[in-house]
């Protein structure tokens, strides 16, 4: 079922870990898919998802988590608002749509850079017109991200640094 576009000046909640069913929608993808040894784990912690683990750059050097989106969930969005808390590591939001290269869906990414802090929680605002595009971690030329075709949203840590990481995700909103 296609949802109507987000009204200008408003936000639609895509992900809210206050919803008891949200956690079950997420999956972890470690770099073992390409021979790597990194490990990521998720757990429900109150009204947030905890994403912890270890990055090992001998191999793939990443771990990620993602969930599918309902059809039209991001139609009309211009930005994403992500409420999270993290360590000093670099995390990126990853979006996928119908855009493909060599038969695979292109990853549209942007770093989580806090624009505001509210206690232990940070808010990152992602401009959907300024996303980086990649396939298997390599930059590719691709069309602009088509919000009406959004299939999934996720986070990845692939900062090239070996060691432990820990972050929590509370909510993701699509805003017009």
N, C-alpha and C positions, 0 to 999 in steps of 0.2 A: 504494500500500500504506500503510495507516494504521499508525503506530507507537503503542505503548502510552504512556500518560501517564508523565511523569517522576516517579520516586519521590520522596517528600518528603525534603528535605535533600540532594538530589543535583543535579548539573548534567549537561546533555547538550550536547556540542559541536555547534553548528550550522555554524560557519565556522572553518576552521583553515588558514592559508596555509602550514603545514608540509606540507599535502597538495598534491602537484604538479598535481592536476586542479582545485583550487579557483579559481585565477585565471580560467580560461575560463568560469566560471559568472557572472561579473559583467559588467554593462553600465553605461555612462555615459549620463546624460540631461542635456543642457545646456539652458539657457533659450531656445535657438534655436527650440524648439517653439512659443514665443510671441513670436518676433521679437527676443529678447535676443542679447547678444554675449558672454556669459560662456563660458569654456572650461574643462572639466575633463578630465584625462587620468589613466589608470591604468597602472601598471607593476608587475611582480613584482620585489621587491627582497629577496632572501634568503627568509626565511620570513614576509614581510609583503607587503601590497599598498600601494603608494605612490599617493596621490591628490593631484595637484597641478594648479594652473591659475591662472586669473585671473577675478575677479568684476567684472562691469561692470553697474552699477545702471541704466544707460540702456537700459531694456527690461525683461527678466525679473528679472535680478539673482540668479540661482542656478545651481548645478550640483549634480548628485547622482550616486550610483552605487547599484546594487541587484542583487539576485539572487533567484531563485525559491527557495522552500523546499519540501521534500517534504511530502506530506500528513501531518498529525499531528505534524510535527517539534517543535512548541512546546506540544503538548497537556499541560496540567497545570502549565505554567510560571507562576511568580509574578514573576520578575525576569529581566533579561538582564544578563550580565556582558560588557563590551566592553573588550578590551585593545588599546590604541592609543597613539600618540604624536602630538602635534600642535603647532601654533604657538599663538599667543594668540587665534586666531579661534574663533568659536562654531560648532560642528557639532552636528547633531541626528541621532539614529537615527530611521528611518522604517519603520514596519511597516504592512502592509496585510492585510486579511482579507476575508471575504465581505460585510462591511457596506458599503452603498452609499447614495449621495445623488445624485439626478438621474442615475441610471444609471452613476455612476462610483464606483470604490472609494475609500473615505475613507482619508486618511492619518492614522495614529496616530503622534505624535512626542514626543520628549523630548530635552532638551539633554544632550550628553556632558559631564558634570561629574565630574572625577576624584575618587574616594573614597580612592584610595591611589596612591602612586607607587612603582615598583620600578625604580630607575635611570632609563633614558630612557622606560620604558613606564608608562602610567597605566591604572588600572582604573576604569571607570564602571559603576555598578550602577543599572539602570533598573527602577523599580517599574512593572510593567505595569498596575496599577490606577490609575495617575496620569498616563496619557498624554494629551497635547493632541490634539484632533481637528480636521482641516481638509480642505478641498477647494479646490484651486487656490490654496493659501496663505491662505484665509479660514476663520476658525473656524466650525464647524458643530456643532449638537447631534447626538450620536451615541451608540449603545449602548457599553457598556464593550468593550474589546478582547477578542475571543473567541480565546484561544490555540489552540484546537483547529481553528480556521478560518484560521490564519495562512498567507498565500500568499507573502509576500516580506519581505525585510529589506534595509535600505540606510542610507546616510548622505546628508545634504544640508548644503550650506553656502549660507545665504541670510540673512546677517547685516546686510545693508544697507550694507556697506563695500566700496568699490572697491579692487581690488588683488589681489596674489598671495596664494596660500594653499598650504600643504603639510601633509599629515598621513599617517600610516601606520596601517594596520589589521592586527592580528595574529590575533585570535581573537574569536569571539562564542559565548557559551554561554547556554543557556536553563536556568534553575534553579528548582526547586520550593521 
